[in-house]
């Protein structure tokens, strides 16, 4: 769920990301900019933990899951960079 939206140049806020392997939900802070999508463990982090360059994003698909009350965001992308 996004906690804040800024429509000037980017969108940012807190989301819950489901772990690919452990299937556990973890809170992350995400910024979506023209350059790509940047994920941080918290708002105080200086370095991103995950980055998807804009040229590797094929599409962003969203739906509202009524049974759980969460906004589900699926991102299809090619190669990614991690720090």
C-alpha positions as MATLAB code, in Angstrom:
seq = 'XXXXXXXXXXXXXXXXXXXXXXXXXXXXXXXXXXXXXXXXXXXXXXXXXXXXXXXXXXXXXXXXXXXXXXXXXXXXXXXXXXX';
ca = [
       0.000    0.000    0.000;
       1.410    3.384   -0.907;
       1.410    5.817    1.976;
       2.142    8.986    0.000;
       2.010   10.082   -3.636;
       3.844   12.999   -5.239;
       2.773   13.471   -8.881;
       5.418   16.093   -9.783;
       8.315   13.864  -10.855;
       8.006   10.623   -8.951;
       5.826    8.411   -6.790;
       7.066    7.214   -3.399;
       5.822    5.514   -0.294;
       5.758    2.396    1.850;
       4.726   -0.922    0.343;
       4.655   -4.538    1.450;
       6.800   -6.825   -0.713;
       6.362  -10.569   -0.662;
       9.641  -12.474   -0.469;
      10.156  -14.655   -3.529;
      11.614  -17.583   -1.597;
      10.393  -17.295    1.996;
       6.914  -16.028    0.963;
       7.025  -13.558    3.877;
       5.625  -10.007    3.604;
       8.168   -7.253    4.412;
       7.673   -3.483    4.479;
       9.810   -1.537    1.995;
      10.112    2.111    0.972;
       9.908    2.541   -2.807;
      10.550    5.435   -5.178;
       9.346    5.234   -8.792;
      11.193    7.777  -10.964;
      11.951    8.272  -14.653;
      15.247    6.425  -14.054;
      13.531    3.335  -12.643;
      12.260    1.802   -9.418;
      14.359    2.056   -6.238;
      13.647   -0.019   -3.123;
      14.942    0.731    0.391;
      14.526   -1.097    3.702;
      13.488    2.208    5.357;
      13.209    5.938    4.697;
      16.481    6.567    6.553;
      18.560    4.363    4.219;
      20.960    6.235    1.918;
      21.621    3.323   -0.459;
      18.916    1.363   -2.245;
      18.673   -2.389   -1.709;
      17.090   -3.121   -5.072;
      16.914   -1.225   -8.361;
      15.101   -1.880  -11.644;
      16.275    0.423  -14.482;
      13.446    2.019  -16.477;
      14.636    0.429  -19.731;
      14.199   -3.042  -18.188;
      10.599   -2.518  -17.066;
       8.244   -4.192  -19.517;
       5.036   -3.107  -17.783;
       3.564   -2.258  -14.391;
       0.283   -3.920  -13.580;
      -1.894   -3.095  -10.578;
      -5.099   -4.433   -9.115;
      -6.974   -3.916   -5.883;
      -7.365   -7.131   -3.933;
     -10.698   -6.717   -2.169;
     -10.473   -9.847   -0.070;
      -7.289   -8.675    1.685;
      -7.612   -4.881    1.314;
      -4.154   -4.479   -0.253;
      -3.070   -2.892   -3.506;
      -1.244   -5.624   -5.413;
       1.487   -4.367   -7.785;
       3.156   -6.735  -10.211;
       6.219   -5.558  -12.133;
       7.546   -7.484  -15.118;
      11.157   -6.629  -15.856;
      14.303   -7.966  -17.472;
      17.668   -7.908  -15.748;
      18.016   -6.112  -12.405;
      20.808   -4.571  -10.364;
      21.260   -5.088   -6.644;
      23.597   -3.287   -4.243;
];
